[in-house]
Amino acid sequence: MPDSEPATSERGGAPADRVAVLGEVLFDCFPDGPRLGGAPFNVAWHLAALGLAPLFVSRVGADPLGERIRAAMAAHGMDPAGLQEDKSRPTGQVEITLDGRGGHAFRILPDQAYDHIEPGPVRALLGRDPPRLACFGTLCLRAPESRAAILEALADGPGTRLLDVNLRDGCWTEATVRQALEHATLAKLNDDELAVLGPLLLAPDPGDAEGRAAALRAGFGLEAVCVTRGAAGAVWHAPEGRHEARATPARVVDTVGAGDAFTAVLVTGRARGWPAAATLERAADFAAAVCGLRGACPDDPAFYAPFRAAWGLGGGSP
């Protein structure tokens, strides 16, 4: 399918390729200060900069960090309608400890605002302007309230549901990953996550990455499974064929958010009808570019302009 400008729906002028992104928004609290993040938020941030008008669904505290999130979204042109406010729980935080050798450890704090997304407002919001596609992850499914809200919205909502697997220690169980996969139509995970989940979810476990990806797709009735492999690139497994993309060479400043950048382009490709092979190549290019930045979410529109122009997303000709 050729690239094209986004069509508008007949309902309120919203884009026909409207995307909902459901999950956590939080601050990574480094010794030198907090940095805005959370995998679904990073994805939504990129989608907004690429012109897809995402509806980001999450929950923040009635606190200064929550205000910072609202301000950042407003400055970036993101719709705040899906951002709930919690009067009793804090905006999400992750405590980061540096080891002095370039590495770090992190602790994802429990019982944060994003763990308590209320289902009623989500149901009403998505019912008014149903998205064609939704993207969600596994971290925000750790708590019963948000898990129920997100899975209920997915069950009643979009035909295309992309699961971005993020296995964080202490924040997932086999049961929640199974539920997530049962609500997904597409899944993206890295090779390490596939190695962990294969023996848990597949019987018999094929024991190799290719077999596991195929078995995961078939076992959960998925349209496709995308496996990212770091420097080895990525592979797309679907009934109609297998596509592989090499990793794009990058000058690495840090790899924070590279996977989320990749996911954002998968979502964009699906929303805009790009072929799988082209989507993989573009995702690899974009993730490599993000690796050349400090942090996950650039706030300079100039970073996105070449990609929008090359991909026919506005800001230039394809």
C-alpha positions as CSV (number, residue, x, y, z in Angstrom):
1,M,0.0,0.0,0.0
2,P,1.4,3.4,-0.9
3,D,2.2,6.0,1.7
4,S,-0.5,8.7,2.0
5,E,-1.6,11.6,4.1
6,P,-3.9,10.6,7.0
7,A,-7.6,10.6,6.2
8,T,-10.1,12.1,8.6
9,S,-13.0,10.3,10.1
10,E,-16.6,11.4,9.9
11,R,-16.7,11.8,13.7
12,G,-15.4,15.1,15.0
13,G,-12.6,15.4,12.4
14,A,-10.4,12.9,14.2
15,P,-7.9,11.0,12.1
16,A,-9.1,7.8,10.6
17,D,-5.8,6.2,11.8
18,R,-6.4,7.3,15.4
19,V,-4.3,5.3,17.8
20,A,-4.8,4.6,21.5
21,V,-1.8,4.0,23.7
22,L,-2.6,2.6,27.1
23,G,-0.2,2.2,30.0
24,E,2.2,3.8,32.4
25,V,3.8,7.3,32.4
26,L,6.5,7.8,35.0
27,F,9.7,9.6,35.9
28,D,13.0,7.8,35.9
29,C,14.6,9.4,39.0
30,F,18.4,9.7,38.4
31,P,20.7,11.2,40.9
32,D,20.8,14.4,38.8
33,G,17.0,14.7,38.5
34,P,13.9,13.0,37.1
35,R,13.4,12.2,33.4
36,L,10.0,11.7,31.8
37,G,9.4,8.2,30.5
38,G,7.4,5.0,30.6
39,A,7.4,2.7,27.5
40,P,3.8,3.5,26.4
41,F,4.3,7.2,27.0
42,N,7.5,7.1,24.9
43,V,5.6,5.4,22.1
44,A,2.8,8.0,22.3
45,W,5.3,10.8,22.3
46,H,6.9,9.6,19.0
47,L,3.5,9.0,17.4
48,A,2.4,12.5,18.2
49,A,5.6,13.9,16.6
50,L,5.1,11.7,13.6
51,G,1.6,13.0,13.1
52,L,-0.7,10.2,14.2
53,A,-2.6,12.1,17.0
54,P,-2.4,9.4,19.6
55,L,-4.8,9.2,22.5
56,F,-2.7,8.3,25.5
57,V,-4.5,6.6,28.4
58,S,-2.9,6.6,31.9
59,R,-3.2,8.1,35.4
60,V,-1.0,10.5,37.3
61,G,-1.0,11.9,40.8
62,A,-2.3,15.3,41.9
63,D,1.3,16.4,42.4
64,P,4.1,18.5,40.8
65,L,5.3,15.5,38.7
66,G,1.8,15.0,37.4
67,E,1.7,18.7,36.4
68,R,5.0,18.3,34.6
69,I,3.5,15.5,32.5
70,R,0.5,17.6,31.6
71,A,2.7,20.5,30.7
72,A,5.0,18.3,28.5
73,M,2.0,16.8,26.7
74,A,0.5,20.2,26.0
75,A,3.8,21.6,24.7
76,H,4.1,18.5,22.4
77,G,0.5,18.8,21.1
78,M,-0.8,15.6,22.8
79,D,-4.4,15.1,23.7
80,P,-4.8,15.1,27.5
81,A,-8.3,13.6,27.5
82,G,-7.1,10.1,28.5
83,L,-5.0,11.3,31.4
84,Q,-6.7,10.5,34.7
85,E,-5.8,12.2,38.0
86,D,-5.4,10.3,41.3
87,K,-5.9,12.3,44.5
88,S,-4.3,9.7,46.8
89,R,-1.4,8.1,44.9
90,P,1.7,9.6,43.4
91,T,2.7,10.0,39.8
92,G,4.8,7.0,38.8
93,Q,8.5,6.9,39.6
94,V,11.5,4.6,39.1
95,E,14.5,4.9,41.4
96,I,17.7,4.8,39.4
97,T,21.1,4.0,41.0
98,L,24.3,4.5,39.1
99,D,27.2,2.1,39.7
100,G,30.0,4.4,38.7
101,R,31.0,2.1,35.8
102,G,28.5,3.2,33.3
103,G,25.8,0.8,34.5
104,H,22.7,1.3,36.6
105,A,20.1,-0.5,38.7
106,F,16.5,0.5,39.0
107,R,13.6,-0.1,41.3
108,I,10.0,0.4,39.9
109,L,8.1,1.8,42.9
110,P,4.8,0.0,43.8
111,D,1.3,1.3,44.0
112,Q,1.7,4.3,41.7
113,A,-1.1,6.3,40.1
114,Y,-0.8,4.4,36.8
115,D,-1.6,1.2,38.7
116,H,-5.2,2.5,39.3
117,I,-6.6,3.5,35.9
118,E,-10.4,3.6,36.3
119,P,-12.2,1.6,33.6
120,G,-15.3,3.8,33.3
121,P,-13.7,6.9,31.9
122,V,-11.6,4.7,29.5
123,R,-14.7,2.9,28.3
124,A,-16.5,6.2,27.8
125,L,-13.6,7.9,26.1
126,L,-12.9,5.1,23.6
127,G,-16.6,4.7,23.0
128,R,-16.9,8.3,21.8
129,D,-14.1,8.2,19.4
130,P,-13.1,4.5,18.8
131,P,-9.5,4.1,17.6
132,R,-8.7,1.7,14.8
133,L,-5.5,0.5,16.6
134,A,-4.4,0.2,20.2
135,C,-0.9,-0.3,21.7
136,F,-0.3,-1.6,25.2
137,G,2.5,-3.1,27.3
138,T,2.9,-5.5,30.2
139,L,4.1,-3.3,33.1
140,C,0.8,-1.5,33.6
141,L,-1.0,-4.9,33.9
142,R,0.8,-5.7,37.2
143,A,-2.0,-4.2,39.3
144,P,-5.6,-5.5,39.1
145,E,-7.4,-2.2,38.6
146,S,-5.3,-1.0,35.6
147,R,-5.2,-4.5,34.2
148,A,-9.0,-4.7,34.2
149,A,-9.4,-1.2,32.7
150,I,-6.9,-1.9,29.9
151,L,-8.0,-5.4,29.0
152,E,-11.7,-4.4,29.1
153,A,-11.0,-1.5,26.7
154,L,-9.1,-3.9,24.4
155,A,-11.8,-6.5,24.4
156,D,-14.5,-4.0,23.4
157,G,-12.4,-1.8,21.1
158,P,-10.0,-1.8,18.2
159,G,-9.5,-4.6,15.8
160,T,-5.7,-4.2,15.8
161,R,-4.1,-4.5,19.2
162,L,-0.3,-4.4,19.5
163,L,1.3,-5.8,22.6
164,D,4.8,-4.5,23.4
165,V,6.2,-7.0,25.9
166,N,8.3,-5.5,28.7
167,L,9.4,-8.0,31.3
168,R,10.4,-6.1,34.4
169,D,11.5,-8.0,37.5
170,G,8.7,-8.4,40.0
171,C,6.2,-6.7,37.7
172,W,4.8,-9.6,35.6
173,T,3.5,-13.1,36.0
174,E,2.9,-15.9,33.5
175,A,-0.8,-15.4,34.0
176,T,-0.7,-11.7,33.1
177,V,1.4,-12.2,30.0
178,R,-1.0,-14.9,28.9
179,Q,-3.9,-12.5,29.3
180,A,-2.1,-9.8,27.4
181,L,-1.3,-12.1,24.5
182,E,-4.9,-13.4,24.5
183,H,-6.1,-9.8,24.0
184,A,-3.5,-8.9,21.3
185,T,-3.5,-9.4,17.6
186,L,0.2,-8.5,17.2
187,A,3.1,-8.9,19.6
188,K,6.6,-7.4,19.7
189,L,9.2,-8.7,22.1
190,N,13.0,-9.0,22.2
191,D,15.0,-12.2,21.9
192,D,15.7,-12.4,25.6
193,E,12.0,-12.1,26.4
194,L,11.2,-14.8,23.9
195,A,13.8,-17.1,25.5
196,V,12.1,-16.5,28.9
197,L,8.5,-16.9,27.8
198,G,9.0,-19.9,25.4
199,P,9.4,-22.5,28.2
200,L,6.5,-20.9,30.2
201,L,3.9,-20.5,27.5
202,L,4.7,-23.1,24.9
203,A,4.2,-26.8,25.2
204,P,6.2,-28.3,23.8
205,D,8.8,-25.5,23.8
206,P,10.6,-25.6,20.4
207,G,13.8,-24.5,22.0
208,D,15.0,-22.1,19.3
209,A,14.0,-18.5,18.5
210,E,12.5,-19.2,15.1
211,G,10.4,-22.1,16.4
212,R,9.3,-20.1,19.5
213,A,8.2,-17.1,17.5
214,A,6.1,-19.3,15.1
215,A,4.6,-21.3,18.0
216,L,3.8,-18.1,19.9
217,R,2.0,-16.7,16.9
218,A,0.0,-19.9,16.2
219,G,-0.7,-20.7,19.9
220,F,-2.3,-17.3,20.6
221,G,-3.8,-16.7,17.2
222,L,-1.7,-13.7,16.5
223,E,-1.5,-12.0,13.1
224,A,2.2,-11.6,13.5
225,V,5.1,-11.6,16.0
226,C,8.0,-9.2,15.8
227,V,11.3,-10.2,17.5
228,T,13.9,-7.6,18.0
229,R,17.5,-8.8,18.3
230,G,19.6,-5.8,19.2
231,A,22.6,-5.5,16.9
232,A,21.3,-8.5,14.9
233,G,18.3,-6.6,13.7
234,A,14.6,-7.8,13.8
235,V,12.4,-10.5,12.4
236,W,8.7,-10.3,11.5
237,H,6.9,-13.7,11.6
238,A,3.5,-13.9,9.9
239,P,1.5,-16.6,8.0
240,E,2.2,-14.9,4.7
241,G,5.9,-14.9,5.2
242,R,9.0,-14.0,7.2
243,H,10.7,-10.6,6.9
244,E,14.1,-9.7,8.4
245,A,15.7,-6.3,8.8
246,R,19.3,-5.6,9.7
247,A,20.1,-3.2,12.5
248,T,21.0,0.2,11.3
249,P,24.5,1.3,12.3
250,A,24.3,3.9,15.1
251,R,26.5,6.2,17.0
252,V,25.2,5.2,20.5
253,V,24.9,7.8,23.2
254,D,22.5,5.6,25.1
255,T,20.0,2.9,24.3
256,V,17.2,4.2,26.5
257,G,13.9,4.1,24.7
258,A,15.3,2.4,21.5
259,G,12.7,-0.4,21.8
260,D,9.9,2.1,22.3
261,A,11.1,4.0,19.2
262,F,10.9,0.7,17.3
263,T,7.4,0.0,18.6
264,A,6.2,3.5,17.6
265,V,7.2,2.8,14.0
266,L,5.5,-0.6,14.0
267,V,2.4,1.2,15.2
268,T,2.8,3.9,12.5
269,G,3.3,1.3,9.8
270,R,0.3,-0.7,10.8
271,A,-1.9,2.4,11.0
272,R,-0.8,3.7,7.6
273,G,-0.8,0.4,5.8
274,W,2.9,0.0,5.1
275,P,4.3,-3.4,4.0
276,A,5.9,-5.4,6.8
277,A,9.4,-5.3,5.2
278,A,9.3,-1.5,4.8
279,T,8.0,-1.1,8.4
280,L,10.8,-3.1,9.8
281,E,13.5,-1.2,8.0
282,R,12.0,2.1,9.0
283,A,11.7,1.0,12.6
284,A,15.4,0.0,12.6
285,D,16.4,3.4,11.2
286,F,14.3,5.3,13.7
287,A,15.5,3.3,16.7
288,A,19.1,3.8,15.7
289,A,18.6,7.5,15.5
290,V,17.1,7.6,19.0
291,C,20.2,5.7,20.2
292,G,22.2,8.7,19.2
293,L,20.4,11.0,21.7
294,R,20.4,11.3,25.4
295,G,17.1,10.0,26.6
296,A,14.1,8.5,25.0
297,C,12.0,11.4,23.8
298,P,13.5,14.3,21.8
299,D,11.5,17.5,22.1
300,D,13.0,19.1,19.0
301,P,10.6,18.7,16.0
302,A,13.7,18.9,13.7
303,F,14.6,15.4,14.8
304,Y,11.4,14.0,13.4
305,A,11.2,16.1,10.2
306,P,13.4,13.9,8.0
307,F,11.4,10.8,8.9
308,R,8.1,12.5,8.3
309,A,9.3,13.7,4.9
310,A,10.8,10.3,3.9
311,W,7.8,8.3,5.0
312,G,5.1,10.6,3.6
313,L,3.8,11.7,7.0
314,G,3.8,15.4,6.3
315,G,6.6,17.9,6.5
316,G,7.9,16.9,3.1
317,S,7.5,14.6,0.1
318,P,8.1,10.8,0.4
